[in-house]
């Protein structure tokens, strides 16, 4: 029933990477080809799986006793195994981490039970001098210092970027009912659709968690924008206003001079508006139009729904791997729920956002650490046309 194939997903963090979604299908086909079709045995959980309170262990040998050729078409347990293993292969594949790094934001995958590694930025001391080449050169002496806040930071000092106080323990779950799969069955196409939807929801939720952390990060600075003029304007025209606002605030990060040096974390409603302009101008997507990375999130559940501009030099993500030593950043597991005749699929992990930047400053002879404002949080005061709703802008 199934053929070898791959699944391509795309959503913010998932930047169109191609990953394997065939999971146990090759094994299922091999078992089918080698099966003794004279053997008939009814499907039952006792012969297919071994259950425990913590997890399900699939017994592939007993799987050879399925009737007919539909073991991957209407078996709830075959579907669950295909779904969980494919989800695991998608989100724990090296391609996923590589796609994260392609966004330009720093990515760390660290061992379990360890702390996120702080970033140290070394400000290069400017010792440039100007001299008359017709005369002997004499050293210009001490290089100048640059000011920051109320104190002074000597050029050449270090900026330390550590994780914020708020860490993220992300967790997702869904339930797969036996009667739904047994009655309706499934195909390769429906499995791919279910996987893509799960990946989209997980990555959007992760982006939302990042937005929640950025909203309360010490280095966040709010920029309140007057209501968007949407009266009588197309989505592409409204997008122009949003892009202008973003562009004019890039420099406020302090560590980015142009759009290509930042990443944008924004509500998917704003993403949709910008996408219309990208289409109108002939670009393939928003990132091609803006020249920077875009991470979209659903504003539901995000306390500080806004557009966040972050410098790629000053923010990083740190994922902790599972303590089983597998190197996975997301644990995927299936457990049996006999009371509902269903399987519960769970995914969980932990993430730290490195965005707390600071330096040691000298304020009248007293040294102290100060916070650097480098995250720009753009919030909108609604729209001029109250009938126009843009998730993340008007609600």
NORURZI-V330050 format. One record per backbone hydrogen bond with DSSP energy under -0.5 kcal/mol. CO is the residue of the C=O (numbers start at 1). NH is the residue of the N-H. If there is no record, write none. Layout:
co->CO nh->NH
co->CO nh->NH
//
This chain:
co->5 nh->21
co->7 nh->9
co->7 nh->19
co->9 nh->16
co->11 nh->13
co->11 nh->14
co->13 nh->15
co->14 nh->11
co->14 nh->16
co->17 nh->9
co->17 nh->19
co->19 nh->7
co->22 nh->25
co->24 nh->28
co->25 nh->29
co->26 nh->30
co->27 nh->31
co->28 nh->32
co->29 nh->33
co->30 nh->34
co->32 nh->35
co->35 nh->37
co->36 nh->39
co->44 nh->47
co->44 nh->48
co->45 nh->49
co->48 nh->59
co->49 nh->51
co->50 nh->57
co->55 nh->52
co->56 nh->58
co->57 nh->50
co->58 nh->60
co->59 nh->63
co->61 nh->64
co->62 nh->65
co->63 nh->66
co->65 nh->41
co->67 nh->70
co->70 nh->73
co->70 nh->74
co->73 nh->186
co->74 nh->76
co->75 nh->79
co->76 nh->80
co->77 nh->81
co->78 nh->82
co->79 nh->83
co->80 nh->84
co->81 nh->85
co->82 nh->86
co->83 nh->87
co->84 nh->88
co->85 nh->89
co->86 nh->90
co->87 nh->91
co->88 nh->92
co->90 nh->93
co->93 nh->96
co->93 nh->97
co->94 nh->98
co->95 nh->99
co->96 nh->100
co->97 nh->101
co->98 nh->102
co->99 nh->103
co->100 nh->103
co->100 nh->105
co->101 nh->104
co->106 nh->317
co->108 nh->110
co->108 nh->319
co->110 nh->321
co->111 nh->114
co->116 nh->118
co->119 nh->121
co->119 nh->161
co->120 nh->122
co->121 nh->123
co->121 nh->159
co->125 nh->127
co->131 nh->133
co->132 nh->135
co->146 nh->153
co->148 nh->151
co->151 nh->148
co->152 nh->154
co->152 nh->362
co->153 nh->146
co->154 nh->157
co->157 nh->123
co->158 nh->160
co->159 nh->121
co->159 nh->161
co->160 nh->162
co->160 nh->358
co->161 nh->119
co->162 nh->355
co->162 nh->356
co->165 nh->167
co->167 nh->169
co->168 nh->170
co->168 nh->351
co->170 nh->349
co->172 nh->347
co->174 nh->345
co->175 nh->177
co->176 nh->343
co->177 nh->181
co->178 nh->182
co->179 nh->183
co->180 nh->184
co->181 nh->185
co->187 nh->191
co->188 nh->192
co->189 nh->193
co->190 nh->194
co->191 nh->195
co->192 nh->196
co->193 nh->197
co->194 nh->198
co->195 nh->199
co->196 nh->200
co->197 nh->201
co->198 nh->202
co->199 nh->203
co->200 nh->204
co->201 nh->205
co->202 nh->206
co->203 nh->207
co->204 nh->208
co->205 nh->209
co->206 nh->210
co->207 nh->211
co->208 nh->212
co->209 nh->213
co->210 nh->214
co->211 nh->215
co->212 nh->216
co->213 nh->216
co->214 nh->217
co->217 nh->220
co->219 nh->374
co->219 nh->375
co->221 nh->377
co->222 nh->224
co->223 nh->379
co->225 nh->381
co->228 nh->230
co->228 nh->384
co->230 nh->233
co->234 nh->238
co->235 nh->239
co->236 nh->240
co->237 nh->241
co->238 nh->242
co->239 nh->243
co->240 nh->244
co->241 nh->245
co->242 nh->246
co->243 nh->247
co->244 nh->248
co->245 nh->249
co->246 nh->249
co->246 nh->250
co->247 nh->250
co->249 nh->252
co->250 nh->253
co->251 nh->254
co->258 nh->261
co->259 nh->262
co->261 nh->312
co->262 nh->293
co->263 nh->310
co->264 nh->266
co->264 nh->295
co->265 nh->308
co->266 nh->297
co->267 nh->270
co->267 nh->271
co->268 nh->272
co->269 nh->273
co->270 nh->274
co->271 nh->275
co->272 nh->276
co->273 nh->277
co->274 nh->278
co->275 nh->279
co->276 nh->280
co->277 nh->281
co->278 nh->283
co->279 nh->282
co->285 nh->289
co->286 nh->290
co->287 nh->291
co->293 nh->264
co->294 nh->296
co->295 nh->266
co->297 nh->268
co->299 nh->302
co->301 nh->303
co->302 nh->305
co->306 nh->308
co->307 nh->309
co->307 nh->378
co->308 nh->265
co->308 nh->310
co->309 nh->376
co->310 nh->263
co->311 nh->314
co->311 nh->315
co->315 nh->106
co->316 nh->354
co->317 nh->108
co->318 nh->352
co->319 nh->110
co->320 nh->350
co->322 nh->325
co->328 nh->322
co->330 nh->332
co->331 nh->348
co->333 nh->346
co->334 nh->56
co->335 nh->344
co->336 nh->338
co->337 nh->340
co->337 nh->341
co->337 nh->342
co->338 nh->341
co->341 nh->178
co->342 nh->337
co->343 nh->176
co->343 nh->345
co->344 nh->335
co->344 nh->346
co->345 nh->174
co->346 nh->333
co->347 nh->172
co->348 nh->331
co->349 nh->170
co->350 nh->320
co->351 nh->168
co->352 nh->318
co->352 nh->354
co->353 nh->164
co->353 nh->355
co->354 nh->316
co->355 nh->357
co->356 nh->162
co->357 nh->372
co->358 nh->160
co->359 nh->361
co->359 nh->370
co->361 nh->363
co->361 nh->368
co->362 nh->152
co->362 nh->364
co->363 nh->366
co->365 nh->367
co->366 nh->363
co->368 nh->361
co->370 nh->359
co->371 nh->373
co->372 nh->374
co->374 nh->311
co->374 nh->376
co->375 nh->221
co->375 nh->377
co->376 nh->309
co->376 nh->378
co->377 nh->223
co->377 nh->379
co->378 nh->307
co->379 nh->225
co->380 nh->382
co->382 nh->228
co->384 nh->386
co->385 nh->388
co->387 nh->389
co->388 nh->390
co->390 nh->393
co->390 nh->394
co->390 nh->395
co->393 nh->382
//
